[in-house]
Amino acid sequence: MAVKKAILEKWMVAQKKHRLSDRHVQMGRELGLNPDKLGKIDNHKQETWKAPLPQFIEKIYFKRFKKEAPETVKPLKEIIAEHGKSSVSCPLKPSDSAPLKHSTMPP
């Protein structure tokens, strides 16, 4: 669960750094983009043949999913808040905490 939170935090940093909307972040997450690699894609000032990052994400999202945008857009802060609530550990059943018996060891 900590891995998912770390990835969501990377997306928050990328959202601020590359000035992406919640919609573009969700589209990028659904596409499986790596938030650490967005700087390579968002280099349209030096490499003028590249499209700006939000337009590029929209283009490949449409190409893959055949729709303009996700039906519902959830902000990252909401997702992290929900993720924090759901990470509460559930109590173990008494049988779960019993030591395991190995069949190869003699009694």
C-alpha positions in Angstrom: 0.0 0.0 0.0 2.9 2.4 0.7 4.0 1.9 -2.9 0.7 3.2 -4.3 0.9 6.2 -2.0 4.5 7.0 -3.1 3.4 6.8 -6.8 0.4 9.1 -6.1 2.8 11.6 -4.4 5.1 11.5 -7.5 2.0 12.3 -9.6 1.3 15.3 -7.3 4.8 16.6 -7.8 4.6 16.0 -11.6 1.2 17.8 -11.7 2.7 20.9 -10.1 5.9 20.8 -12.1 4.3 20.4 -15.5 1.1 22.4 -14.7 -1.3 19.5 -15.4 -5.0 19.5 -14.5 -6.6 16.7 -12.5 -8.1 15.5 -15.8 -4.7 15.2 -17.4 -3.2 13.4 -14.4 -5.9 10.9 -14.4 -5.6 10.3 -18.1 -1.8 9.8 -17.7 -2.4 7.4 -14.8 -4.9 5.4 -16.9 -2.4 5.3 -19.8 0.3 3.9 -17.4 2.7 6.9 -17.9 5.6 7.2 -15.5 5.5 10.5 -13.7 9.2 10.6 -13.4 9.6 10.5 -17.3 7.2 13.3 -18.1 10.1 15.8 -18.4 11.3 14.0 -21.5 7.9 14.3 -23.1 7.3 17.9 -22.0 10.2 19.5 -23.9 8.2 21.4 -26.5 10.1 24.7 -26.1 13.5 23.2 -27.1 12.1 20.6 -29.5 9.5 22.5 -31.3 8.1 19.5 -33.2 6.8 18.1 -29.9 3.3 18.9 -28.7 2.8 20.4 -25.2 2.4 17.7 -22.6 -1.4 18.2 -21.9 -2.1 18.0 -25.7 0.1 15.0 -26.0 -1.7 13.1 -23.2 -5.1 14.0 -24.7 -4.0 12.7 -28.1 -2.6 9.3 -26.9 -5.6 8.9 -24.6 -8.0 9.3 -27.5 -5.9 7.0 -29.6 -6.0 4.2 -27.0 -9.5 4.6 -25.4 -11.4 6.2 -28.3 -12.9 8.8 -26.0 -11.9 12.5 -25.3 -11.6 12.2 -21.5 -12.5 10.0 -18.5 -16.1 10.0 -17.5 -15.4 10.9 -13.9 -12.3 12.8 -12.8 -11.1 12.4 -9.2 -8.5 14.8 -7.8 -5.3 13.2 -6.4 -5.9 14.6 -3.0 -9.2 12.8 -2.8 -7.6 9.5 -3.9 -4.9 9.9 -1.3 -7.4 10.7 1.4 -9.5 7.6 0.5 -6.4 5.5 0.3 -5.4 6.6 3.8 -8.8 5.6 5.2 -8.8 2.2 3.6 -5.4 1.2 4.9 -6.6 0.5 8.4 -5.7 -3.1 9.2 -8.4 -5.6 9.9 -8.2 -7.7 13.0 -6.9 -11.3 12.6 -9.0 -14.3 13.2 -7.7 -16.5 16.1 -6.8 -19.2 13.5 -4.7 -16.7 11.5 -2.3 -16.1 14.4 -1.7 -19.7 15.2 1.9 -20.9 14.4 2.3 -22.9 11.2 3.1 -26.6 11.5 5.7 -28.0 9.1 4.9 -31.5 7.9 8.6 -32.3 7.2 9.7 -31.9 10.8 9.3 -34.8 13.2 7.0 -34.2 16.3 
